[in-house]
Amino acid sequence: MKFRKLALIIMLFTYHVFSMPLRFGDIDGDGMATTSDVTILSNHLSGKEMLSAELEPFADANRDNVINTNDIEFIVDVILGLASLPIVPDIAVGFSSRVCIQNVSDK
């Protein structure tokens, strides 16, 4: 019994529980638009650190079906209070998107 409790405690501290974002543009899943989202998206577009296939649809913050620097600008507008992040519909969680990836160098 003690071994099971210890194993559970180790698992809780070893594994990071990840939740999917509830809003488009909230790439880090913290519930709001932050500079962290901008950094993650910038790294993705520059090829430094690619997003997982599950997170790519959430990077299309302005919902134009293209992930590019316009999404970064939209997230910055949200941070400045000039826009708000679109809510992800319940049926969209776990969906497969037809979002195109556009590299920064393509602009």
LOROFI-757603 format. One record per residue (C-alpha): residue number from 1; residue in three letters; y, z, x. Coordinates in Angstrom, 2 decimals, padded with zeros to 5 digits. Each point is the difference from the previous one (the first is absolute). Layout:
// residues N
<rec vexke="NUM" lumnu="ALA" c2="Y" c3="Z" c1="X"/>
...
END
This chain:
// residues 107
<rec vexke="1" lumnu="MET" c2="000.00" c3="000.00" c1="000.00"/>
<rec vexke="2" lumnu="LYS" c2="002.42" c3="000.87" c1="002.81"/>
<rec vexke="3" lumnu="PHE" c2="-000.77" c3="-003.33" c1="001.67"/>
<rec vexke="4" lumnu="ARG" c2="000.92" c3="-001.94" c1="-003.15"/>
<rec vexke="5" lumnu="LYS" c2="003.34" c3="001.81" c1="-000.31"/>
<rec vexke="6" lumnu="LEU" c2="000.75" c3="-000.61" c1="003.65"/>
<rec vexke="7" lumnu="ALA" c2="-000.91" c3="-003.69" c1="-000.32"/>
<rec vexke="8" lumnu="LEU" c2="002.27" c3="-000.33" c1="-003.03"/>
<rec vexke="9" lumnu="ILE" c2="002.91" c3="001.65" c1="001.82"/>
<rec vexke="10" lumnu="ILE" c2="-000.48" c3="-002.29" c1="003.00"/>
<rec vexke="11" lumnu="MET" c2="-000.09" c3="-003.05" c1="-002.27"/>
<rec vexke="12" lumnu="LEU" c2="003.20" c3="001.06" c1="-001.74"/>
<rec vexke="13" lumnu="PHE" c2="001.83" c3="000.26" c1="003.31"/>
<rec vexke="14" lumnu="THR" c2="-001.57" c3="-003.11" c1="001.53"/>
<rec vexke="15" lumnu="TYR" c2="000.50" c3="-002.57" c1="-002.73"/>
<rec vexke="16" lumnu="HIS" c2="003.37" c3="-001.09" c1="-001.25"/>
<rec vexke="17" lumnu="VAL" c2="-000.02" c3="-000.60" c1="-003.72"/>
<rec vexke="18" lumnu="PHE" c2="001.90" c3="-003.19" c1="-000.79"/>
<rec vexke="19" lumnu="SER" c2="001.51" c3="-000.76" c1="-003.36"/>
<rec vexke="20" lumnu="MET" c2="001.19" c3="-003.41" c1="-001.05"/>
<rec vexke="21" lumnu="PRO" c2="003.74" c3="-000.37" c1="-000.57"/>
<rec vexke="22" lumnu="LEU" c2="001.27" c3="000.23" c1="-003.58"/>
<rec vexke="23" lumnu="ARG" c2="002.99" c3="-002.28" c1="000.65"/>
<rec vexke="24" lumnu="PHE" c2="000.33" c3="-003.34" c1="001.72"/>
<rec vexke="25" lumnu="GLY" c2="001.85" c3="000.50" c1="003.29"/>
<rec vexke="26" lumnu="ASP" c2="-001.29" c3="003.56" c1="000.45"/>
<rec vexke="27" lumnu="ILE" c2="-002.39" c3="-001.09" c1="002.71"/>
<rec vexke="28" lumnu="ASP" c2="-000.64" c3="003.47" c1="001.45"/>
<rec vexke="29" lumnu="GLY" c2="-000.82" c3="001.40" c1="-003.45"/>
<rec vexke="30" lumnu="ASP" c2="002.44" c3="002.92" c1="000.09"/>
<rec vexke="31" lumnu="GLY" c2="001.49" c3="-000.89" c1="-003.37"/>
<rec vexke="32" lumnu="MET" c2="003.37" c3="-001.31" c1="001.18"/>
<rec vexke="33" lumnu="ALA" c2="001.66" c3="-002.66" c1="002.13"/>
<rec vexke="34" lumnu="THR" c2="000.61" c3="001.32" c1="003.50"/>
<rec vexke="35" lumnu="THR" c2="000.67" c3="-001.26" c1="003.50"/>
<rec vexke="36" lumnu="SER" c2="-003.72" c3="000.48" c1="000.59"/>
<rec vexke="37" lumnu="ASP" c2="-000.70" c3="-002.80" c1="-002.49"/>
<rec vexke="38" lumnu="VAL" c2="002.53" c3="-002.22" c1="001.78"/>
<rec vexke="39" lumnu="THR" c2="-001.62" c3="000.73" c1="003.38"/>
<rec vexke="40" lumnu="ILE" c2="-003.52" c3="-000.67" c1="-001.29"/>
<rec vexke="41" lumnu="LEU" c2="001.07" c3="-003.29" c1="-001.55"/>
<rec vexke="42" lumnu="SER" c2="001.98" c3="-001.03" c1="003.11"/>
<rec vexke="43" lumnu="ASN" c2="-003.05" c3="000.69" c1="002.17"/>
<rec vexke="44" lumnu="HIS" c2="-002.16" c3="-002.05" c1="-002.36"/>
<rec vexke="45" lumnu="LEU" c2="002.36" c3="-002.97" c1="-000.01"/>
<rec vexke="46" lumnu="SER" c2="000.38" c3="000.05" c1="003.79"/>
<rec vexke="47" lumnu="GLY" c2="-003.78" c3="000.20" c1="000.46"/>
<rec vexke="48" lumnu="LYS" c2="000.13" c3="003.38" c1="001.77"/>
<rec vexke="49" lumnu="GLU" c2="-002.12" c3="001.79" c1="-002.60"/>
<rec vexke="50" lumnu="MET" c2="-001.42" c3="-001.91" c1="-002.94"/>
<rec vexke="51" lumnu="LEU" c2="-000.35" c3="001.53" c1="-003.44"/>
<rec vexke="52" lumnu="SER" c2="-003.44" c3="000.32" c1="-001.52"/>
<rec vexke="53" lumnu="ALA" c2="-000.91" c3="-002.48" c1="-002.72"/>
<rec vexke="54" lumnu="GLU" c2="000.24" c3="002.85" c1="-002.52"/>
<rec vexke="55" lumnu="LEU" c2="003.62" c3="000.77" c1="000.94"/>
<rec vexke="56" lumnu="GLU" c2="001.31" c3="-003.56" c1="000.32"/>
<rec vexke="57" lumnu="PRO" c2="000.82" c3="-000.38" c1="-003.73"/>
<rec vexke="58" lumnu="PHE" c2="002.16" c3="003.14" c1="000.16"/>
<rec vexke="59" lumnu="ALA" c2="002.06" c3="-001.50" c1="002.83"/>
<rec vexke="60" lumnu="ASP" c2="001.34" c3="-002.66" c1="-002.38"/>
<rec vexke="61" lumnu="ALA" c2="002.76" c3="002.35" c1="-001.13"/>
<rec vexke="62" lumnu="ASN" c2="002.15" c3="-002.60" c1="-001.76"/>
<rec vexke="63" lumnu="ARG" c2="-003.05" c3="-001.53" c1="-001.77"/>
<rec vexke="64" lumnu="ASP" c2="000.65" c3="-003.62" c1="001.02"/>
<rec vexke="65" lumnu="ASN" c2="-003.62" c3="-000.48" c1="001.21"/>
<rec vexke="66" lumnu="VAL" c2="001.10" c3="-000.31" c1="003.64"/>
<rec vexke="67" lumnu="ILE" c2="000.06" c3="002.79" c1="002.56"/>
<rec vexke="68" lumnu="ASN" c2="003.02" c3="-000.60" c1="002.24"/>
<rec vexke="69" lumnu="THR" c2="003.28" c3="001.50" c1="001.18"/>
<rec vexke="70" lumnu="ASN" c2="001.37" c3="-000.25" c1="-003.55"/>
<rec vexke="71" lumnu="ASP" c2="-002.37" c3="002.86" c1="-000.84"/>
<rec vexke="72" lumnu="ILE" c2="001.47" c3="002.06" c1="002.82"/>
<rec vexke="73" lumnu="GLU" c2="003.49" c3="-000.68" c1="-001.35"/>
<rec vexke="74" lumnu="PHE" c2="-001.16" c3="001.01" c1="-003.49"/>
<rec vexke="75" lumnu="ILE" c2="-001.46" c3="003.29" c1="001.26"/>
<rec vexke="76" lumnu="VAL" c2="003.27" c3="000.72" c1="001.85"/>
<rec vexke="77" lumnu="ASP" c2="001.88" c3="-000.66" c1="-003.28"/>
<rec vexke="78" lumnu="VAL" c2="-002.27" c3="002.54" c1="-001.69"/>
<rec vexke="79" lumnu="ILE" c2="000.67" c3="002.55" c1="002.75"/>
<rec vexke="80" lumnu="LEU" c2="003.75" c3="-000.58" c1="-000.50"/>
<rec vexke="81" lumnu="GLY" c2="-000.37" c3="000.46" c1="-003.77"/>
<rec vexke="82" lumnu="LEU" c2="000.81" c3="-003.62" c1="-000.85"/>
<rec vexke="83" lumnu="ALA" c2="-003.43" c3="-000.80" c1="-001.46"/>
<rec vexke="84" lumnu="SER" c2="-003.19" c3="001.76" c1="-001.06"/>
<rec vexke="85" lumnu="LEU" c2="-003.60" c3="-000.60" c1="000.97"/>
<rec vexke="86" lumnu="PRO" c2="-002.12" c3="-001.81" c1="-002.62"/>
<rec vexke="87" lumnu="ILE" c2="-002.78" c3="002.15" c1="-001.46"/>
<rec vexke="88" lumnu="VAL" c2="-003.56" c3="-001.19" c1="000.58"/>
<rec vexke="89" lumnu="PRO" c2="-001.72" c3="-000.56" c1="-003.37"/>
<rec vexke="90" lumnu="ASP" c2="-003.21" c3="002.01" c1="-000.48"/>
<rec vexke="91" lumnu="ILE" c2="-002.02" c3="-003.18" c1="-000.24"/>
<rec vexke="92" lumnu="ALA" c2="001.36" c3="-001.20" c1="003.35"/>
<rec vexke="93" lumnu="VAL" c2="-001.50" c3="002.79" c1="002.07"/>
<rec vexke="94" lumnu="GLY" c2="-002.84" c3="-001.49" c1="001.96"/>
<rec vexke="95" lumnu="PHE" c2="000.95" c3="-003.56" c1="-000.91"/>
<rec vexke="96" lumnu="SER" c2="-000.30" c3="-003.04" c1="002.21"/>
<rec vexke="97" lumnu="SER" c2="003.39" c3="-001.59" c1="000.49"/>
<rec vexke="98" lumnu="ARG" c2="001.06" c3="-003.54" c1="000.82"/>
<rec vexke="99" lumnu="VAL" c2="002.82" c3="001.23" c1="002.22"/>
<rec vexke="100" lumnu="CYS" c2="000.92" c3="-002.29" c1="002.90"/>
<rec vexke="101" lumnu="ILE" c2="000.71" c3="001.53" c1="003.38"/>
<rec vexke="102" lumnu="GLN" c2="003.06" c3="-001.38" c1="001.73"/>
<rec vexke="103" lumnu="ASN" c2="000.58" c3="000.90" c1="003.63"/>
<rec vexke="104" lumnu="VAL" c2="003.50" c3="000.90" c1="001.15"/>
<rec vexke="105" lumnu="SER" c2="-000.04" c3="-003.02" c1="002.30"/>
<rec vexke="106" lumnu="ASP" c2="-000.50" c3="-002.27" c1="-003.06"/>
<rec vexke="107" lumnu="LYS" c2="003.44" c3="000.81" c1="-001.35"/>
END
